[in-house]
Amino acid sequence: MRFVLKCLTVFTDKIIRYEDAERIKEALMMTKVEQLFYEEAAIKIAKNLLRSGIDVNVIAHDTNLPLDKVLELRDDITTEKE
């Protein structure tokens, strides 16, 4: 069902009014697959920021990853360096 809705959204992208697009956007929830892609990207970004020495709290805030996940990534990076 979500696939059909997304196909319709793409199809109507050129003809739909902005206000209607906003309502549709709010109605469609992020799929589990999209959440996995987002989390994977957030983890890659967090790892790069950790390697640059950015504070873990800033990384957690900016990537929306839980602090414990960022701390886990930091520990993994530290282990990789050793």
C-alpha positions as CSV (number, residue, x, y, z in Angstrom):
1,M,0.0,0.0,0.0
2,R,2.8,2.5,0.9
3,F,4.5,1.6,-2.4
4,V,1.3,2.6,-4.3
5,L,1.0,5.8,-2.4
6,K,4.6,6.7,-3.0
7,C,4.2,6.0,-6.7
8,L,1.2,8.3,-6.8
9,T,3.1,11.0,-5.0
10,V,5.9,10.8,-7.5
11,F,3.5,10.9,-10.4
12,T,1.5,13.8,-9.1
13,D,4.6,15.8,-8.0
14,K,4.4,18.0,-11.1
15,I,0.7,18.8,-10.9
16,I,0.0,18.9,-7.2
17,R,-0.4,22.1,-5.3
18,Y,2.2,22.9,-2.6
19,E,-0.4,22.9,0.2
20,D,-1.7,19.5,-0.8
21,A,1.9,18.2,-1.0
22,E,2.4,19.3,2.6
23,R,-0.6,17.4,3.8
24,I,0.4,14.3,2.0
25,K,3.9,14.6,3.4
26,E,2.5,14.7,6.9
27,A,0.3,11.7,6.2
28,L,3.0,9.5,4.9
29,M,5.2,8.0,7.6
30,M,8.8,7.1,7.0
31,T,9.0,3.4,6.1
32,K,11.3,1.0,8.0
33,V,13.6,0.8,5.0
34,E,13.9,4.6,4.8
35,Q,14.6,4.6,8.6
36,L,17.4,2.1,8.0
37,F,18.9,4.2,5.2
38,Y,18.7,7.3,7.4
39,E,20.3,5.5,10.4
40,E,23.1,4.1,8.2
41,A,23.9,7.6,6.8
42,A,23.7,9.1,10.3
43,I,26.2,6.5,11.6
44,K,28.6,7.3,8.8
45,I,28.4,11.0,9.5
46,A,28.8,10.4,13.2
47,K,31.9,8.3,12.6
48,N,33.4,11.0,10.5
49,L,32.7,13.7,13.1
50,L,34.1,11.5,15.8
51,R,37.3,11.1,13.9
52,S,37.4,14.9,13.6
53,G,37.2,15.2,17.4
54,I,33.7,16.7,17.6
55,D,32.0,16.3,21.0
56,V,29.8,13.3,21.4
57,N,26.9,15.3,22.7
58,V,27.0,17.6,19.6
59,I,27.1,14.5,17.3
60,A,24.2,12.9,19.1
61,H,22.2,16.1,18.8
62,D,23.1,16.8,15.1
63,T,22.6,13.3,13.9
64,N,19.6,12.4,16.1
65,L,21.4,9.3,17.2
66,P,21.0,8.2,20.8
67,L,24.0,9.3,22.9
68,D,24.8,5.6,23.8
69,K,25.0,4.8,20.1
70,V,27.5,7.6,19.5
71,L,29.5,6.5,22.5
72,E,29.5,2.9,21.1
73,L,30.7,4.2,17.8
74,R,33.4,6.2,19.5
75,D,34.6,3.1,21.3
76,D,34.6,1.1,18.0
77,I,36.7,3.8,16.4
78,T,39.1,3.8,19.3
79,T,39.4,0.0,19.1
80,E,40.1,0.3,15.3
81,K,43.0,2.7,15.9
82,E,44.7,0.3,18.4
